[in-house]
Structures are given as C-alpha cells and as structure tokens.
C-alpha cells in the first residue's frame, strides 16, 4: 500500500502497530507469505519486485483491513504532489510494517 487510507477502515475499533522496516526486513517478511500488492505506481512496484525477487504488477484495487493482516506501506521519502515520478531508487522509499491487532 502507499498510504494508510481511512476508507479501508470499516470497523468501530481498529488497533494497529506501525514500525519502520528496511527492504531486507521486507524480504524476510515475504519469504513464505502470500503477497497481495495494492501499489499502483509502476516505478515503486518495480523496486519492490526487484527487492523481493518476485514479479509484482501495479494494482489500484481497494484494501480492507482484516484482523491479523500484516501490511507494508511504501511511501516516497519526499512527496511529489502533482507529478508522476518515473524513476525511483531504493533510498527514495520509506517502508512501514502495519500489523492489525484488533478489528471490532
């Protein structure tokens, strides 16, 4: 995901934990887990695909939180409002692991 969209919040109570992670931690996290990509930005998807050694495709689908989900949020470390960034380097990205602890 590329943000923490409040529109995906469909509960009365959502308890999450945020933690900044590295690309190596993302690789470790993804080793035996299913990956569902919700990033639509091609250059960002390309960097994540390279880091994981798996081909991901851009996806503009809509995510809804589920208890127990582990979500990785990927953002540019400098916002580029109003323009589409064509090239992204690993150092341009900030990654956050979000763990959904409670959804009521």
C-alpha positions as CSV (number, residue, x, y, z in Angstrom):
1,X,0.0,0.0,0.0
2,X,1.1,3.6,-0.5
3,X,-0.7,5.2,2.4
4,X,-2.9,4.5,5.5
5,X,-6.3,5.0,3.8
6,X,-9.0,5.7,6.3
7,X,-11.5,4.4,3.7
8,X,-10.2,0.9,4.3
9,X,-11.2,1.2,7.9
10,X,-14.6,-0.5,8.2
11,X,-14.9,-1.1,11.9
12,X,-15.8,0.6,15.2
13,X,-12.3,-0.1,16.6
14,X,-9.0,-0.8,14.8
15,X,-5.8,-1.4,16.8
16,X,-2.7,-1.4,14.7
17,X,1.1,-1.2,15.3
18,X,3.3,0.7,12.9
19,X,7.0,0.0,12.6
20,X,9.6,1.3,10.1
21,X,11.3,-1.6,8.3
22,X,14.1,-2.0,5.7
23,X,14.0,-3.7,2.3
24,X,15.9,-6.6,3.9
25,X,13.2,-6.9,6.6
26,X,10.6,-6.9,3.8
27,X,12.4,-9.7,2.1
28,X,12.4,-11.7,5.3
29,X,8.8,-11.0,5.9
30,X,7.7,-12.1,2.5
31,X,9.7,-15.4,2.3
32,X,6.8,-17.8,2.9
33,X,3.9,-15.4,2.9
34,X,1.4,-14.6,0.2
35,X,1.9,-11.1,-1.2
36,X,-1.0,-9.1,-2.5
37,X,0.1,-5.8,-4.0
38,X,-2.0,-2.6,-3.7
39,X,0.6,-0.2,-5.1
40,X,-0.4,1.4,-8.4
41,X,2.8,3.4,-9.1
42,X,4.9,1.3,-11.6
43,X,8.4,2.6,-10.6
44,X,7.7,1.8,-6.9
45,X,6.3,-1.7,-7.8
46,X,9.4,-2.3,-9.9
47,X,11.8,-1.5,-6.9
48,X,9.7,-3.8,-4.6
49,X,9.6,-6.6,-7.2
50,X,13.4,-6.4,-7.5
51,X,13.9,-6.4,-3.7
52,X,11.6,-9.5,-3.3
53,X,12.8,-11.4,-6.4
54,X,9.1,-11.7,-7.5
55,X,7.3,-10.0,-10.3
56,X,4.5,-7.8,-9.0
57,X,2.1,-5.8,-11.1
58,X,0.7,-2.4,-10.3
59,X,-2.7,-2.6,-8.7
60,X,-5.2,0.1,-7.9
61,X,-7.5,-2.3,-6.0
62,X,-9.1,-1.4,-2.7
63,X,-7.8,-2.9,0.5
64,X,-9.9,-3.6,3.6
65,X,-8.2,-4.3,6.9
66,X,-8.6,-7.8,8.4
67,X,-7.5,-8.8,11.9
68,X,-4.1,-10.5,11.8
69,X,-3.1,-8.8,8.5
70,X,0.5,-7.7,8.1
71,X,0.6,-4.7,5.7
72,X,3.6,-3.0,4.3
73,X,3.1,0.7,3.5
74,X,5.5,2.1,1.0
75,X,5.9,5.9,0.5
76,X,8.4,8.2,-1.1
77,X,10.5,9.9,1.5
78,X,9.8,13.2,-0.3
79,X,6.3,13.8,-1.5
80,X,6.0,14.6,-5.2
81,X,2.5,16.2,-5.4
82,X,1.0,16.8,-8.8
83,X,3.6,14.8,-10.7
84,X,4.2,11.2,-11.6
85,X,7.7,10.1,-10.5
86,X,9.2,8.0,-13.3
87,X,12.3,6.7,-11.6
88,X,12.6,5.5,-8.0
89,X,15.7,4.2,-6.2
90,X,15.5,2.1,-3.0
91,X,16.8,5.0,-0.9
92,X,13.8,7.1,-2.1
93,X,11.4,4.8,-0.3
94,X,10.2,4.6,3.3
95,X,8.7,1.3,4.4
96,X,6.4,0.7,7.3
97,X,5.0,-2.6,8.6
98,X,1.5,-2.3,9.9
99,X,0.1,-5.2,11.9
100,X,-3.6,-5.3,12.5
101,X,-4.1,-6.5,16.2
102,X,-7.7,-5.8,16.7
103,X,-10.7,-5.1,14.4
104,X,-14.1,-4.9,16.0
